[in-house]
């Protein structure tokens, strides 16, 4: 128990205050990346909604991932951008809890949807005859809903563990958002056990979903290599390339944060940029630029728009 400490009702997000001379530059860079992220995700959701040829499980999963990532970035980036220009970087304890809950829940949802996308590719390539029966749009919708439920069940558990005790001054959160490990260290009680638990949970989730994806691609590759024609192999690989690229980026950047030893040091604020800003920016670009169906759908919309203008 920390003695003679005042119980706090708000936190101060230290964020990038250690780099005062580059905060304006960081604001411009992050703001531009955020706009591109929103534009990319909204484009994917819009095209999937408008073009009926994209009303298939693969694109329902992709649209769901875009929606989840849009909400994911909304939970932290607007506040981060505001704090880069503001002198008052405070956030209430309640606001901090809500931000943490949504950030963790949406992050977990993203991991589960990426896993479901891998399972979808496994069924499409390894069981093509059963695929239309097993993976219908209705079943796809149920799987997406289960991803949200699973993500937020884990999130609520972690958030409850962090906020089960009061917090004492100093109330400086050494991060640009309410990261659970940065917040739990401000607890009035001894937080070592809690910190260990809230570290094990996301690490287990990351490793579990990543291993499931790897397992599905082991089966996919074994099936693809048995395809006699090179054209068939190329077509099969092309449907998986974007997803596999995003998986490597997503889990790679996330693992840097959660698997980094405490003794290794390093600024957690800078380390968090790749998985909070860069990954959501790259994901829609990879899925849209490498996807012929998305390009064709975009061309159709543009042609219809031009025709209406004439």
Buried (B, 14 or more C-beta within 10 A) or exposed (E): EEEEBEEBEEBBBBBBBEBEEEBEEBBEEBBEBBEBBBEBBBBBBBBBEEBEEBEBBBBBBBBBBBBBBBBBBBBBBEBBBEBBEEEEBBBEBEBBBBBBBBBBBBBBBBBBBBBBBBBBBBBBBBBEEEBEEBBEEEEBEEBBEEBBEBBBEBBEEBBEBBBEBBBBEEBBBBBBBBBBBBBBBBBBBEBEEBBEBBBEBBBEBBBEBBEBBEEBBEBBBEBBEEBEEEEEBEEBBEBBEBBBBBBEBBBEBBBBBBEEEEEEEEEBBEBBBBBBBBBBBBBBBBBBEBBEBBEBBBEBBEEEEEEEEE
